[in-house]
């Protein structure tokens, strides 16, 4: 049976100490991500790459039914559980409590364990988790400093996104390595980075009012652009991600990205003024350059991200 993000979470909750299980079951609602306590991870993270990215690292949508693939899917799910929780706490969108800190520790242990199991028990790539956590902390610091200054340069904005989200590509690149396809990792990384930055642009545009309330300034304001311009950039970057996936031979990924870009561009055409679309082109061009410069042929996407940020 294929592992879904909700079945993986249910299995993880069953392994938690009894006193943490109720809190874990209602976590998405408590963090403000779910509208009702009964909503699951798939209800909240509806875009398939967000919850099933390793499947998109394959050439075809017809995924082989191999146990190792399922193990990498669980490893990606574990990464989602931990990083969503700590990111929500760091962004002050939910209060940090001793109980949530304990949950984060259990989620991190599961992520480490599940990636090691997917890799066949080796610990070499698990060290990448530690690097991704350090990168995430650096990205959070860059974003918080920019919000405190109320100004954010586009290049640094792009790098902060990749630092914060580099963990999401880890299991997928490990899967490619296990399948003897490490040479394809840079191509996958380019497509994933473009998608990640594009998705973040869309989210930051849509969350601008909430960010103003929480931080006193939204990311579009800090960047010096109106929210619709950032949304427009997200649509353009998603289209660029699809082209990158197609060039890399990731057909399933390319098809999904093409459909997603169509949806975003439809909204863009109906709702966004020409001047904001022009600004979106400027934003997208700058951020695409960041993605391509960072997504070089390194052995680890978090290494590539971390080593590139300090120069800007």
Phi and psi in degrees as a GROMACS rama.xvg file:
@    title "Ramachandran Plot"
@    xaxis  label "Phi"
@    yaxis  label "Psi"
@TYPE xy
-68.98  140.595  UNK-2
-77.9495  125.949  UNK-3
-104.105  162.965  UNK-4
-63.426  -32.8883  UNK-5
-75.3554  -37.1849  UNK-6
-68.8897  -36.0118  UNK-7
-63.267  -42.0295  UNK-8
-66.0758  -41.416  UNK-9
-60.1355  -40.0768  UNK-10
-65.4867  -38.9666  UNK-11
-66.2649  -43.5651  UNK-12
-59.1312  -38.2299  UNK-13
-65.2617  -20.7265  UNK-14
-90.7258  -9.0768  UNK-15
-75.5928  157.551  UNK-16
-56.7167  147.252  UNK-17
-55.0661  -37.0724  UNK-18
-72.3959  -10.8552  UNK-19
-102.906  -9.92522  UNK-20
-68.083  -42.7876  UNK-21
-62.8574  -42.0138  UNK-22
-62.5442  -39.9501  UNK-23
-66.4629  -38.6717  UNK-24
-65.0928  -33.6934  UNK-25
-99.742  15.341  UNK-26
-62.3502  -45.7005  UNK-27
-61.0081  -37.5696  UNK-28
-69.4377  -43.0313  UNK-29
-64.5217  -31.7159  UNK-30
-81.6393  -4.03179  UNK-31
82.1601  15.0454  UNK-32
-94.6549  -26.2979  UNK-33
-109.437  143.042  UNK-34
-77.9539  -26.2872  UNK-35
-135.36  154.595  UNK-36
-61.294  -22.899  UNK-37
-83.7607  -7.1259  UNK-38
-71.0837  142.003  UNK-39
-103.783  -177.093  UNK-40
-63.8647  -38.7253  UNK-41
-68.8228  -27.0606  UNK-42
-71.1345  -34.9887  UNK-43
-83.7814  -44.965  UNK-44
-102.597  82.9324  UNK-45
-81.6341  -20.095  UNK-46
-77.0038  119.602  UNK-47
-51.4417  -41.9317  UNK-48
-61.5038  -26.9111  UNK-49
-62.7507  -35.9469  UNK-50
-109.201  -14.5166  UNK-51
-135.31  37.52  UNK-52
-56.4478  -37.9201  UNK-53
-55.5909  -31.6361  UNK-54
-63.3013  -31.0153  UNK-55
-81.8301  -7.4967  UNK-56
-81.3537  -7.55204  UNK-57
-86.4497  161.302  UNK-58
-73.5318  -28.4363  UNK-59
-128.035  158.163  UNK-60
-72.8812  -13.5297  UNK-61
-85.2199  88.6914  UNK-62
-73.241  135.723  UNK-63
-66.041  144.993  UNK-64
-89.7251  58.6301  UNK-65
-99.4472  141.111  UNK-66
-57.0536  -34.7357  UNK-67
-64.2554  -36.6894  UNK-68
-62.1329  -43.2874  UNK-69
-62.2808  -35.8065  UNK-70
-65.2645  -39.1743  UNK-71
-70.8225  -32.6332  UNK-72
-63.1783  -43.4751  UNK-73
-64.3973  -37.2354  UNK-74
-63.5946  -39.2307  UNK-75
-66.2943  -40.3507  UNK-76
-60.3598  -44.157  UNK-77
-58.9531  -40.0374  UNK-78
-61.9596  -39.9791  UNK-79
-63.3984  -46.4036  UNK-80
-58.394  -49.699  UNK-81
-66.6049  -49.8023  UNK-82
-71.6247  -34.3731  UNK-83
-63.1423  -42.5563  UNK-84
-64.8036  -52.3221  UNK-85
-68.6614  -31.8038  UNK-86
-68.3376  -38.8607  UNK-87
-64.5484  -39.1201  UNK-88
-69.8562  -42.3608  UNK-89
-65.2951  -31.8505  UNK-90
-82.7734  2.10045  UNK-91
60.3678  27.0773  UNK-92
-87.705  -7.48373  UNK-93
-152.707  149.929  UNK-94
-75.6366  139.495  UNK-95
-80.5474  120.388  UNK-96
-123.63  158.992  UNK-97
-55.4696  -36.39  UNK-98
-66.0667  -42.9576  UNK-99
-69.8397  -32.8234  UNK-100
-66.5302  -36.7737  UNK-101
-66.0672  -41.0037  UNK-102
-60.5459  -43.4655  UNK-103
-59.3468  -40.6565  UNK-104
-63.933  -41.4743  UNK-105
-67.2541  -40.152  UNK-106
-63.2898  -40.5649  UNK-107
-64.9678  -42.2687  UNK-108
-61.2853  -39.904  UNK-109
-65.383  -42.9424  UNK-110
-58.9885  -47.2391  UNK-111
-61.0855  -45.929  UNK-112
-66.2592  -43.9249  UNK-113
-69.3113  -35.555  UNK-114
-69.3999  -39.7912  UNK-115
-61.9323  -40.7749  UNK-116
-65.7354  -40.5324  UNK-117
-63.8239  -33.6917  UNK-118
-82.0507  0.616289  UNK-119
88.2827  23.4412  UNK-120
89.9996  -1.57467  UNK-121
-80.7429  150.878  UNK-122
-102.347  1.37484  UNK-123
-63.4341  -43.1469  UNK-124
-84.0723  -17.2405  UNK-125
-64.4685  -27.9285  UNK-126
-60.3253  -25.9694  UNK-127
-63.1351  -28.4679  UNK-128
-62.1719  -44.0985  UNK-129
-63.1382  -39.5849  UNK-130
-65.781  -37.7901  UNK-131
-67.7746  -33.7015  UNK-132
-67.8038  -41.7766  UNK-133
-63.7093  -39.9692  UNK-134
-63.5412  -42.7719  UNK-135
-59.1056  -44.9528  UNK-136
-60.7612  -41.3813  UNK-137
-63.9516  -42.7674  UNK-138
-62.7583  -41.869  UNK-139
-61.7834  -42.3295  UNK-140
-62.6494  -41.7196  UNK-141
-62.1382  -43.8137  UNK-142
-66.8001  -44.7144  UNK-143
-65.0368  -38.8699  UNK-144
-64.7836  -40.0198  UNK-145
-65.8408  -40.6055  UNK-146
-66.8412  -36.4153  UNK-147
-64.8263  -35.489  UNK-148
-81.0326  -15.9345  UNK-149
65.4911  26.5241  UNK-150
-151.035  141.088  UNK-151
-143.64  120.866  UNK-152
-75.5318  146.385  UNK-153
-58.9203  -45.0671  UNK-154
-61.6973  -40.9304  UNK-155
-71.6589  -35.4172  UNK-156
-57.9716  -47.7315  UNK-157
-61.3119  -44.1117  UNK-158
-66.9069  -36.4067  UNK-159
-63.9023  -36.9569  UNK-160
-62.5341  -46.1063  UNK-161
-68.1822  -35.3248  UNK-162
-63.8298  -41.6182  UNK-163
-73.7999  -27.5168  UNK-164
-113.439  3.77315  UNK-165
-58.9385  -30.069  UNK-166
-57.4337  -29.1633  UNK-167
-68.1934  -23.7414  UNK-168
-92.3914  -1.96719  UNK-169
-64.3673  -50.8588  UNK-170
-63.0219  -35.7627  UNK-171
-66.1949  -42.8877  UNK-172
-69.4657  -33.9501  UNK-173
-64.8677  -37.0847  UNK-174
-62.7791  -45.3071  UNK-175
-58.9565  -40.6674  UNK-176
-63.2935  -43.4404  UNK-177
-64.03  -30.9767  UNK-178
-87.0775  6.22254  UNK-179
73.2962  27.307  UNK-180
-121.029  35.7223  UNK-181
-59.1693  -29.1823  UNK-182
-64.1147  -17.4602  UNK-183
-91.2311  -7.39089  UNK-184
-58.8051  -44.8554  UNK-185
-58.9937  -36.8934  UNK-186
-67.0047  -43.5522  UNK-187
-63.848  -40.7584  UNK-188
-62.0278  -41.3949  UNK-189
-60.7221  -46.4406  UNK-190
-64.3043  -43.6668  UNK-191
-65.4216  -43.7409  UNK-192
-61.4965  -42.8426  UNK-193
-63.0082  -41.6851  UNK-194
-63.9825  -45.7283  UNK-195
-60.0683  -44.8531  UNK-196
-68.9114  -38.9559  UNK-197
-63.2487  -44.0368  UNK-198
-62.4384  -39.5006  UNK-199
-67.5407  -37.094  UNK-200
-59.6194  -44.74  UNK-201
-63.7034  -45.6099  UNK-202
-62.5751  -43.3672  UNK-203
-67.9221  -31.9395  UNK-204
-67.0442  -43.7823  UNK-205
-74.5305  -25.2446  UNK-206
-97.5479  13.0203  UNK-207
-60.7426  -40.6613  UNK-208
-66.3921  -42.1131  UNK-209
-63.9745  -41.6842  UNK-210
-65.0893  -36.4958  UNK-211
-60.5355  -40.8493  UNK-212
-69.6929  -39.2661  UNK-213
-80.9803  -46.1582  UNK-214
-104.899  -10.8636  UNK-215
82.8383  -2.95556  UNK-216
-158.658  141.914  UNK-217
-94.6477  162.36  UNK-218
-64.2173  -42.2478  UNK-219
-56.4333  -41.9795  UNK-220
-63.7254  -44.3292  UNK-221
-61.9258  -33.3812  UNK-222
-79.2693  -16.7113  UNK-223
86.6314  23.6942  UNK-224
-131.055  152.737  UNK-225
-73.0063  152.723  UNK-226
-52.4503  -40.6828  UNK-227
-60.4097  -30.574  UNK-228
-65.9742  -38.2742  UNK-229
-68.479  -38.6503  UNK-230
-61.5161  -44.6104  UNK-231
-58.9792  -42.0059  UNK-232
-61.6687  -39.0791  UNK-233
-60.7366  -39.8504  UNK-234
-64.2456  -43.4605  UNK-235
-66.1742  -38.896  UNK-236
-69.1874  -33.3967  UNK-237
-65.6199  -39.9795  UNK-238
-63.1998  -40.9958  UNK-239
-65.2651  -35.5394  UNK-240
-63.1745  -41.2561  UNK-241
-61.2193  -41.9174  UNK-242
-64.2914  -39.7441  UNK-243
-65.9867  -40.7371  UNK-244
-64.6608  -40.26  UNK-245
-63.5849  -43.2341  UNK-246
-63.2322  -32.2224  UNK-247
-83.9372  -2.47087  UNK-248
82.422  17.9957  UNK-249
-95.2074  78.3994  UNK-250
-61.2237  -44.7264  UNK-251
-61.7434  -45.1342  UNK-252
-62.2896  -45.6927  UNK-253
-61.4547  -41.827  UNK-254
-64.3336  -44.821  UNK-255
-63.6774  -44.5345  UNK-256
-61.9468  -37.4649  UNK-257
-63.1279  -44.6007  UNK-258
-65.5555  -39.9492  UNK-259
-65.4505  -41.8601  UNK-260
-62.2157  -38.5779  UNK-261
-59.5751  -43.283  UNK-262
-61.7757  -48.2688  UNK-263
-66.5111  -38.9976  UNK-264
-71.247  -27.649  UNK-265
-64.6588  -43.8862  UNK-266
-63.8494  -42.9113  UNK-267
-58.6809  -43.4665  UNK-268
-67.4764  -34.3355  UNK-269
-82.5525  -33.7624  UNK-270
-115.239  -14.5239  UNK-271
-109.821  133.205  UNK-272
-68.7689  152.129  UNK-273
-54.436  -39.8936  UNK-274
-66.7176  -32.378  UNK-275
-74.6876  -32.1948  UNK-276
-65.7108  -37.4255  UNK-277
-63.8966  -43.5756  UNK-278
-62.5467  -37.7323  UNK-279
-61.1113  -36.009  UNK-280
-64.8418  -38.9267  UNK-281
-64.3257  -45.8557  UNK-282
-61.8819  -48.5719  UNK-283
-61.5676  -40.9365  UNK-284
-61.4551  -44.1817  UNK-285
-65.5152  -45.03  UNK-286
-71.2831  -34.1506  UNK-287
-62.352  -40.0832  UNK-288
-61.8641  -38.8215  UNK-289
-63.0459  -47.0408  UNK-290
-58.7762  -44.9014  UNK-291
-70.7761  -32.2061  UNK-292
-73.2394  -32.6366  UNK-293
-82.451  -33.6714  UNK-294
-83.6628  48.0724  UNK-295
-76.6377  179.107  UNK-296
-78.7556  59.4519  UNK-297
-88.6962  169.234  UNK-298
-82.0573  -10.6792  UNK-299
-151.68  127.193  UNK-300
-63.5912  -29.7341  UNK-301
-72.643  -30.0013  UNK-302
-65.7915  -46.2635  UNK-303
-60.7732  -41.0762  UNK-304
-67.4491  -47.5839  UNK-305
-63.5723  -38.0518  UNK-306
-76.4023  -15.7291  UNK-307
-96.9285  -18.6737  UNK-308
-73.4016  -31.7272  UNK-309
-70.1671  -15.8163  UNK-310
-83.2266  -6.02496  UNK-311
